[in-house]
Amino acid sequence: MAKEINVKSSTIERGLEIATKFLDVLIIPSISEVGLLVKDKVSLWRFNNQIKMLIRAKEICDKNNINPKEISLKILCPLLDYSGLEEDVELQDKWSILLSNMVDSDQNIQNHVFPYLLSQISLNEFDILFDLNTKKQQRVEDLTKYLQQFLHDKPNLIKSVQDNYNQLPEDVRSRKLWSLSNELASIENKEKRIRQEILRSEKLVDSHIKDFETSNLVRLGVLKTITQHWVNSEPIKIEPFEQIERYGKMIELDISVEPGEEELYLTELGEMFIMACTEKKEKMI
């Protein structure tokens, strides 16, 4: 049964004071004017969840030297409503982290869909996304370092290939020109492959994830499905070139394309969402 809330109760008075002061910093008009938290017949359990979330968010802001900014009520109201219904302790902390990041002027996160996404997933689903994003960030970090080293070495690699070519006898160079072009193209293509690998979406390879979990994450747009296709060609008989040239006969190649398995990848929205729900590193004072 719902209980009337006594905001002067000793069990919540201190928490309410901290949460109210913190909330006053975030919005105009103040909480006393709009009454975001104090509503008639709101359950004490939900109210306490909101208080705990706000107190924890303030602790995170203080810990990371975040000077809270004002945020839109369009973002704040759903965040408070959804967080008040959260039962999982670990996910409750994600709500506080999300709020602390959204009020951080250095990050400038203003995406109103993030509270909705967090309200729609389980802890296991969150962990799936978190692990995928961690792998993506590590891969990007490693490949970025590799690319920087490659770009540093690239002029020397090109020079080495050209020097080797120039050292060949003149009659040999004319026959090796194609080889020079291939080697230079290979260097350029290597840079392109590294850059493409940096931008590649992270693939989900965990076979233990349940179908309903992946379906939910795809529904929310934080995972996407890509169908791989297999290309098969049937062996053909190629007639001697002289006959083709004489009669102008065309060569037909029988190719079939078949859809393969659907693969799941983390989307850009999924990356942004997880980053918004991840506590940032402490600032250096």
HULIN-V598055 format. One line per field, one symbol per residue. psi: psi as a letter, one per 40 degrees, with the letter a starting at -180 (. if undefined). Layout:
psi=???
This chain:
psi=hiiihheeiddeddddddddddddddihiidddefddgihfhiddddddddddddddddddddefhhhiiiidddddddddddeehdhddddddddddddddehdddfhfheedddddeeiiddddddddddddddddddddddddddddddedddddddddddddeiidddddeeddddddddddddddddddddddehihhheheehidddddddddeeeiihhhhihhihiiihhiiddddddefhihhhhhihhhaihihihidddddddddehhiiiih.
